[in-house]
């Protein structure tokens, strides 16, 4: 999936969950290196403007 950093850079993100996500789901992921430390589902309006 494509991600956007707080610095407005686009990055490719590899993220797995134990349940399937619907197409168009927005997830905020706090990553530490290559690991997802935590995540939360968010609405589109909370996405950074890219």
Buried (B, 14 or more C-beta within 10 A) or exposed (E): EEBBEEEEEEEEBEEEEEEEEEEEEBBEBEBEEEEBEEEEEEEEEEEEEE
